[in-house]
């Protein structure tokens, strides 16, 4: 049965319109962005101060999130030149914090806090007498009830009126759509090698090479969920695939195993399943599903699926197609890289939950393993992987999707 059969069930419930990866507008020169140069924490479990040195004064917006307790600080796009390991440990009410690009023109700092807090002070001082501009955030301990009441009031104040949906625009390009999803990005670095290499950079590099290989044939339209160091929420990644009416969704990641848990090596391909194939797969899915928590996304705002029985019917077909592609990809990769002892697994990854788009998640290797890391950082290895992944994608789409030709006219 063709993949289009599953998708056809959804024409009445999809928020239609093809979403293609458009080039970002020309960004401002890096020199025009404010620069964060240093950070300090002070205080105790009753009150904690966060101070960020900046090259100039900026605006800020701060709010809180619960379960887990977090404080989120949104600021204009900033170049972070902070000391190594900044944010990995905390003090007082702040357990740790992370920072990075959230969207074009906007950066975010997310604080993990030990208990409910209230925002006592939040302001930015102008530079003066040779001192830099300073962003000051003061948090004070409070009760959960007070915390939740204030959060509810903030939500009400920030609620936006519903916007009119954009008119659907038909896409005249008949080629099947492939969505490539480099995991993590921006404030969410993903896992990190002991020597500092970040998952978000590794997987973006591989995905870009896969796109280049696929586009050579001209047989498919390729959509990237991100093309730079920007954070994309998990639900939005799924929406990109569904709105583009994708024929296949491939998400790229890299794994990490703490030294105390031993050593692991090799690539693994995951498909969606509510019941994990093994405890290791379940643990990995739980970690990957925390991406929105890491980036300070309000999980209550995530949309629920609709048209339950239709989704259930389509999911069954989609899961079958996903597993078929996973096995095809594992067979192709066997010739160019080491595979995990169980190369095809399944678990409840949120990013694979498009009910009408066959989807897999590829863990390219372990950044915690020195041999895998050497491969992950090698241009030659990345080119070989991209070529094999592209071949597997073409082999799958050529047999499962109607209308695959020899290239665009």
C-alpha positions as CSV (number, residue, x, y, z in Angstrom):
1,X,0.0,0.0,0.0
2,X,1.4,3.4,-0.9
3,X,2.3,5.9,1.8
4,X,-0.2,8.4,0.3
5,X,-3.0,6.1,1.5
6,X,-2.3,7.0,5.2
7,X,-1.9,10.6,4.4
8,X,-5.2,10.8,2.5
9,X,-7.2,10.0,5.6
10,X,-5.9,13.3,7.1
11,X,-6.8,15.8,4.5
12,X,-9.7,17.0,6.6
13,X,-7.8,17.4,9.8
14,X,-4.3,18.6,8.8
15,X,-3.4,22.3,9.0
16,X,-2.5,22.2,5.4
17,X,0.0,24.1,3.3
18,X,3.4,22.9,2.3
19,X,6.1,24.2,4.5
20,X,9.4,24.3,2.8
21,X,12.7,25.4,4.3
22,X,13.1,28.9,3.1
23,X,16.4,30.7,3.4
24,X,16.7,32.9,6.3
25,X,16.9,36.6,5.6
26,X,20.3,38.1,5.7
27,X,21.2,38.4,9.4
28,X,22.8,41.4,11.0
29,X,26.6,41.3,11.1
30,X,27.8,39.6,14.3
31,X,29.5,42.9,15.4
32,X,26.1,44.5,15.7
33,X,24.9,42.0,18.4
34,X,25.5,42.6,22.1
35,X,28.1,40.4,23.6
36,X,27.9,38.6,27.0
37,X,31.4,38.4,28.5
38,X,31.0,37.1,32.1
39,X,28.5,35.7,34.5
40,X,28.3,35.5,38.3
41,X,26.1,33.9,40.9
42,X,25.7,34.9,44.5
43,X,23.4,34.4,47.5
44,X,21.9,31.4,49.2
45,X,18.7,29.2,49.4
46,X,16.6,32.2,50.4
47,X,17.7,34.6,47.7
48,X,20.0,34.2,44.7
49,X,21.5,36.7,42.3
50,X,22.5,36.2,38.7
51,X,24.6,38.9,37.0
52,X,25.5,38.9,33.3
53,X,28.1,41.3,31.9
54,X,27.1,42.7,28.5
55,X,28.7,45.0,25.9
56,X,25.5,47.2,26.0
57,X,22.1,47.5,27.6
58,X,19.4,45.2,26.3
59,X,15.7,44.5,26.9
60,X,14.5,41.4,28.7
61,X,11.4,39.3,29.5
62,X,11.4,36.8,32.3
63,X,8.8,34.2,33.3
64,X,8.5,31.0,35.3
65,X,7.5,27.4,34.4
66,X,6.6,24.5,36.7
67,X,7.1,20.8,36.7
68,X,10.1,21.1,36.6
69,X,10.6,24.5,38.2
70,X,12.4,26.8,35.8
71,X,12.9,30.5,35.2
72,X,13.2,31.6,31.6
73,X,14.9,34.8,30.5
74,X,14.3,35.9,26.9
75,X,16.6,38.6,25.5
76,X,17.6,39.9,22.0
77,X,20.1,37.8,20.1
78,X,23.4,37.8,22.0
79,X,26.8,36.5,21.3
80,X,27.8,34.4,24.4
81,X,31.5,34.6,25.2
82,X,31.3,33.2,28.7
83,X,33.9,31.2,30.6
84,X,34.1,27.5,29.9
85,X,31.6,25.4,31.7
86,X,29.5,28.4,32.6
87,X,26.1,27.3,33.8
88,X,27.1,23.6,34.5
89,X,26.8,24.2,38.2
90,X,24.9,26.7,40.3
91,X,24.5,28.3,43.7
92,X,21.6,28.8,46.1
93,X,18.3,28.5,44.3
94,X,19.9,28.0,40.9
95,X,20.9,24.4,40.2
96,X,22.3,25.1,36.7
97,X,21.5,27.3,33.7
98,X,22.0,27.1,29.9
99,X,22.0,29.7,27.2
100,X,21.8,30.0,23.4
101,X,20.0,31.1,20.4
102,X,16.3,30.4,20.6
103,X,15.2,31.9,17.3
104,X,16.4,34.4,14.7
105,X,16.9,37.6,16.7
106,X,16.3,36.1,20.1
107,X,18.4,34.3,22.7
108,X,17.3,32.6,25.9
109,X,18.7,31.7,29.3
110,X,16.9,28.9,31.2
111,X,17.5,28.4,34.9
112,X,16.8,25.1,36.7
113,X,15.8,26.1,40.2
114,X,15.7,24.0,43.3
115,X,12.2,25.0,44.5
116,X,9.4,27.5,43.7
117,X,10.8,31.0,43.3
118,X,9.5,34.5,42.7
119,X,11.3,37.0,40.5
120,X,12.3,39.7,43.0
121,X,14.2,41.9,40.5
122,X,15.0,41.8,36.8
123,X,16.7,44.7,35.1
124,X,19.7,45.8,33.0
125,X,22.1,48.6,34.1
126,X,23.7,50.9,31.6
127,X,27.5,50.7,31.3
128,X,29.1,53.3,33.6
129,X,32.6,54.3,34.9
130,X,34.4,51.7,32.8
131,X,32.0,48.9,34.0
132,X,30.0,46.9,31.4
133,X,26.3,46.9,31.1
134,X,24.9,44.4,33.6
135,X,21.8,42.2,33.6
136,X,20.7,41.5,37.1
137,X,18.2,38.8,38.0
138,X,17.3,38.2,41.7
139,X,15.2,35.2,42.7
140,X,13.6,34.6,46.1
141,X,12.2,31.4,47.5
142,X,8.4,31.2,47.7
143,X,5.6,28.6,48.2
144,X,4.3,26.4,45.4
145,X,0.8,27.9,45.6
146,X,2.2,31.4,45.3
147,X,4.4,30.3,42.4
148,X,1.6,28.7,40.5
149,X,-0.8,31.7,41.1
150,X,1.8,34.1,39.7
151,X,2.5,31.9,36.7
152,X,-1.2,31.7,35.9
153,X,-1.5,35.5,36.1
154,X,1.5,35.9,33.8
155,X,0.0,33.4,31.3
156,X,-3.3,35.4,31.3
157,X,-1.5,38.7,30.8
158,X,0.6,37.2,27.9
159,X,-2.2,35.4,26.2
160,X,-2.5,36.5,22.6
161,X,-5.7,36.9,20.5
162,X,-6.1,34.1,18.0
163,X,-4.6,34.9,14.6
164,X,-6.1,34.3,11.3
165,X,-4.7,31.2,9.6
166,X,-2.6,31.8,6.5
167,X,-4.3,30.8,3.3
168,X,-3.2,27.5,1.9
169,X,-1.0,27.7,-1.1
170,X,-0.8,24.8,-3.4
171,X,2.7,23.6,-4.3
172,X,3.0,22.8,-8.0
173,X,6.2,20.7,-7.5
174,X,5.0,17.1,-7.6
175,X,8.2,15.6,-6.2
176,X,7.9,13.7,-2.9
177,X,9.1,15.6,0.1
178,X,11.9,14.4,2.4
179,X,12.3,16.1,5.8
180,X,15.7,15.9,7.5
181,X,15.8,16.8,11.2
182,X,19.1,17.7,12.8
183,X,18.4,17.2,16.5
184,X,18.7,19.8,19.2
185,X,20.1,23.3,18.3
186,X,20.5,26.7,19.9
187,X,20.1,26.6,23.6
188,X,19.7,22.8,23.5
189,X,23.2,21.5,22.8
190,X,22.3,17.9,23.1
191,X,25.0,15.6,24.5
192,X,28.6,16.7,24.7
193,X,31.8,14.7,24.2
194,X,34.4,14.7,27.0
195,X,36.6,16.9,24.7
196,X,33.8,19.4,24.2
197,X,32.3,18.5,20.8
198,X,28.5,19.1,20.8
199,X,25.8,16.8,19.4
200,X,23.9,19.7,17.8
201,X,26.9,20.6,15.6
202,X,27.7,17.1,14.6
203,X,24.2,16.2,13.5
204,X,23.7,19.4,11.6
205,X,26.9,18.7,9.6
206,X,25.8,15.2,8.7
207,X,22.2,16.3,7.8
208,X,23.6,19.0,5.5
209,X,25.7,16.4,3.7
210,X,22.7,14.1,3.3
211,X,20.7,17.0,1.8
212,X,23.4,17.7,-0.7
213,X,23.5,14.0,-1.8
214,X,19.7,13.8,-2.1
215,X,19.4,17.1,-4.1
216,X,22.0,15.9,-6.7
217,X,19.4,13.5,-8.1
218,X,16.6,16.2,-8.3
219,X,14.0,13.5,-7.6
220,X,12.9,14.8,-4.2
221,X,12.2,18.1,-2.4
222,X,14.3,18.3,0.8
223,X,13.1,20.3,3.8
224,X,15.4,20.8,6.8
225,X,13.8,21.5,10.2
226,X,16.8,23.7,10.9
227,X,19.7,24.9,8.8
228,X,21.6,26.7,11.5
229,X,22.1,26.8,15.3
230,X,18.5,27.5,16.2
231,X,16.3,25.7,18.7
232,X,13.1,24.0,17.2
233,X,10.6,22.5,19.7
234,X,9.8,18.9,19.2
235,X,6.1,19.5,18.3
236,X,7.2,22.0,15.6
237,X,9.5,19.5,14.0
238,X,6.6,17.1,13.7
239,X,4.4,19.9,12.3
240,X,7.0,20.8,9.7
241,X,6.9,17.2,8.4
242,X,3.0,17.0,8.4
243,X,2.4,20.4,6.8
244,X,4.9,19.6,4.1
245,X,3.1,16.3,3.5
246,X,6.4,14.5,3.8
247,X,6.9,11.0,2.5
248,X,9.7,10.4,5.0
249,X,11.1,12.0,8.1
250,X,14.7,11.3,9.3
251,X,16.0,12.7,12.6
252,X,19.7,12.8,13.3
253,X,21.2,12.4,16.8
254,X,24.4,11.2,18.6
255,X,24.4,9.3,21.9
256,X,26.4,9.4,25.1
257,X,27.0,6.7,27.7
258,X,28.5,7.8,31.1
259,X,31.8,6.1,31.9
260,X,30.4,4.5,35.0
261,X,27.8,2.6,32.8
262,X,30.5,1.1,30.6
263,X,31.2,1.7,26.9
264,X,29.0,1.5,23.8
265,X,29.7,2.0,20.1
266,X,28.0,2.1,16.8
267,X,25.0,3.5,15.0
268,X,21.4,2.7,15.9
269,X,18.1,3.4,14.0
270,X,14.9,3.9,16.0
271,X,11.3,3.7,15.0
272,X,8.3,4.8,17.1
273,X,6.7,2.4,19.6
274,X,4.7,3.1,22.7
275,X,6.5,0.1,24.3
276,X,10.3,0.4,24.1
277,X,12.2,-2.5,22.6
278,X,14.6,-2.5,25.6
279,X,15.4,-0.4,28.7
280,X,18.3,1.3,26.9
281,X,15.9,2.5,24.2
282,X,13.4,3.7,26.8
283,X,16.0,5.7,28.6
284,X,17.3,7.3,25.4
285,X,13.7,8.3,24.4
286,X,13.2,9.8,27.8
287,X,16.4,11.9,27.5
288,X,15.6,13.0,23.9
289,X,12.1,14.0,24.9
290,X,13.5,16.4,27.4
291,X,14.6,18.8,24.7
292,X,11.6,21.1,25.2
293,X,12.2,21.1,29.0
294,X,15.8,22.1,28.4
295,X,14.9,25.0,26.2
296,X,12.2,26.4,28.5
297,X,9.2,25.4,26.5
298,X,5.8,25.3,28.3
299,X,4.7,21.7,27.9
300,X,1.1,22.6,28.7
301,X,0.9,24.5,25.4
302,X,1.7,21.4,23.3
303,X,-1.2,20.5,21.1
304,X,-3.1,17.3,21.5
305,X,-3.6,15.0,18.6
306,X,-7.1,15.1,16.9
307,X,-9.3,12.7,15.2
308,X,-8.2,9.8,17.3
309,X,-9.6,6.8,15.4
310,X,-8.2,8.1,12.1
311,X,-4.9,8.7,13.6
312,X,-4.8,5.2,15.1
313,X,-5.5,3.7,11.7
314,X,-2.9,5.8,10.0
315,X,-0.3,5.2,12.7
316,X,-0.4,1.4,12.2
317,X,0.5,1.8,8.6
318,X,3.0,4.5,9.3
319,X,4.8,2.4,11.9
320,X,5.1,-0.5,9.4
321,X,6.6,1.7,6.8
322,X,9.0,3.3,9.4
323,X,10.3,-0.1,10.4
324,X,10.8,-1.1,6.8
325,X,12.9,1.9,6.2
326,X,14.8,1.4,9.4
327,X,15.9,-2.1,8.4
328,X,16.7,-0.9,4.9
329,X,18.9,1.9,6.3
330,X,20.7,-0.5,8.8
331,X,21.5,-2.8,5.9
332,X,23.0,0.1,3.9
333,X,25.0,1.5,6.8
334,X,26.5,-1.8,7.6
335,X,29.0,-1.3,4.8
336,X,30.4,2.1,5.9
337,X,30.2,2.2,9.7
338,X,30.0,0.1,12.8
339,X,26.5,-0.6,14.0
340,X,25.2,-1.2,17.5
341,X,24.8,-4.9,18.4
342,X,21.0,-4.3,18.1
343,X,20.9,-1.8,15.2
344,X,17.1,-1.4,14.9
345,X,15.1,-0.5,18.0
346,X,11.9,1.3,18.9
347,X,10.7,3.6,21.7
348,X,8.4,6.5,22.3
349,X,10.3,9.4,20.8
350,X,8.1,12.5,20.6
351,X,9.8,13.7,17.4
352,X,8.6,10.5,15.6
353,X,4.9,10.9,16.4
354,X,3.6,12.3,13.1
355,X,0.9,9.7,12.6
356,X,0.9,10.0,8.8
357,X,4.6,10.4,8.0
358,X,7.0,7.4,8.2
359,X,9.7,8.5,10.6
360,X,13.0,7.2,12.0
361,X,15.6,8.6,14.4
362,X,19.3,7.8,13.6
363,X,21.8,7.7,16.5
364,X,24.9,8.1,14.4
365,X,27.3,6.9,17.2
366,X,28.4,7.6,20.7
367,X,30.4,10.8,21.4
368,X,31.5,9.1,24.6
369,X,33.4,6.4,22.6
370,X,36.8,7.7,21.2
371,X,36.5,5.6,18.0
372,X,33.0,6.8,17.3
373,X,33.8,10.4,18.1
374,X,36.8,10.2,15.7
375,X,34.4,9.1,12.9
376,X,31.7,11.6,13.8
377,X,34.3,14.4,13.4
378,X,35.7,13.1,10.2
379,X,34.7,14.7,6.9
380,X,35.4,11.5,5.0
381,X,33.2,9.4,7.3
382,X,30.4,12.0,7.1
383,X,30.6,11.9,3.3
384,X,30.4,8.1,3.3
385,X,27.5,8.1,5.8
386,X,25.6,10.8,3.8
387,X,26.0,8.7,0.6
388,X,24.7,5.5,2.3
389,X,21.8,7.3,4.0
390,X,20.9,8.9,0.7
391,X,21.0,5.6,-1.1
392,X,18.7,4.0,1.5
393,X,16.3,7.0,1.3
394,X,16.1,6.7,-2.5
395,X,15.7,2.9,-2.4
396,X,12.8,3.3,0.1
397,X,11.0,6.2,-1.6
398,X,11.4,4.7,-5.1
399,X,9.4,1.7,-4.0
400,X,6.9,3.2,-1.5
401,X,5.9,6.5,-3.1
402,X,4.1,7.1,-6.3
403,X,5.5,9.7,-8.7
404,X,9.2,9.3,-8.0
405,X,10.8,10.2,-11.3
406,X,14.3,10.8,-12.6
407,X,14.5,14.4,-11.4
408,X,12.9,17.8,-11.6
409,X,12.0,19.3,-15.0
